[in-house]
Amino acid sequence: MSEVDTATLQRIRLHLARSPEFPAGSARHGYEFLAPLDAAGHIDLAAWKGLRERCTVTRFWDHDAPEHGHLVHRAGGTHGATWVFDYEPGASEDDEAGYRFGDHAFVPGEYVSVREEDGDMHTFVVFSVVAA
């Protein structure tokens, strides 16, 4: 059995963390995405390669219409590659890059950051991680 065969996709939900604009954080602003995680909660690149079409993302932002895309591993960035949320294949101007997603463990209570397409960086708390 290959690593891809045994990989389990996880449904990861991120909520906006506390900020000056949202002192209590916000469950109405965030992301939900599917990704294979290793035992430590890191995105499993080898498993992702075999599951990439199933690694989807939904961006929810208060009353805005949800945006749907994919979790993509791109060349460039820290350590030579960057995980991005890609909403329009073939275009990079809409991508939202996860800051050091490859280094972070996706476990409830941990914090991660995402650079939005307009360049703004927001911090999110990992709200939940459940088998997809």
N, C-alpha and C positions, 0 to 999 in steps of 0.2 A: 504494500500500500504506500503510495507517495505521500509527501507532506501535504500536498493540496487535498488529497482524499480525506485526510484526517483533520484538516483545519476546519474550525467552526467559525462562521461569521458571527460577529458580535454587533448588536445594535447599540451604538454609543450616542448618548444625548448630552449636549452641551448647553448650559444656560449662561447667559450674560452674568459675569461676576460683578461685585460691587464696584461702583465708579462714581465720580462726582455727579454725573447725570442720573444714575440709578443707585442711590446709597444702599439699597437692600438687594441689589442685583435685579434680574428680571427673568422669569420663566417664559415670558412672551417673546424673548429675543434669543435666538440660538440656532443650533444645527442638530440634525439627527443623521447619522451616517452608519453604513455597514462597512466593517473591516475585519480581516482575520487578525487576531491578537495572539502573541505568544504567551507562555505561562506567566511572564512578568507584566503583561498588559501592554507591551509594545506592539506596534503594527508589524506584522510578519510579512516582509517584502517577498520572500520566496512563495508563500501561500497566496499573496495578493496577485502575483503574476498569473496564476491559474484561475483566479476568481475575479479579476478586474472588472468584468462586465456586471457582476453582481454587487460591486462596491459602490453603492449609490449614496447621494447626500440630498437632504432637503434643508434649505435655509428658511427659517421662519422668523419674521421680523415684525412683531406687533400686528398691525392691520394690513401690511403689505401682502400681496399675493406671494405664496411660497415659491421659491426657486428650486428647481430640481436639476441635479447633475451627477457627476461621478467623482470619486476619490481617485486622483491620478498621481503617479510618481514621475516627476520631471527632472531632467538634468539641470544643474545649477543650484546655487544656494549653499547653505552650511553642509559640510561634508560631501559636496559635489552633487547633491540631489535635494529636492524639495517635494513635500506632499502638498498637493493643492486640491481645492474643490473647483472642478471645471464644469461650468454650466453650459458652455457652447463649444462643442468639439471644433478644433481648427482655429479657434480664436483664443488669444491669451489675455486680452485686455479685461475679460470678465472673471479671470481666475482669482481665487482667494487663497493665499498661501498660509499654511499652518506653520507657525514659528517653531522650528526644531521639533516637529511632530515625530520624527524618527527617534528622538532622544527621550521623549516623554512617555510615561506609563499612563494609559487610559484606565484609571481606576477611580471609582466615586470619591469625590472630595479633592482630587488633584486639579491643578490649574493649567490651562494651555492658552495660547494666544493665536489669533488669526488676523492676518493683514488683509483687509477688504480691498476690493478692486479700486476704490478711490484712494488707497494708501493708508487709511486709518487703521490703527491696530487696536483690537479689543481683547480683553481677557475674559475667559470663560471657565466655569467650573464644570468638571465632569459630573453630571447629575446622576447618570445611570449607565450601566453596561450589562446587557442581557443577551443571551443567545438569540440569534435571529431565526 
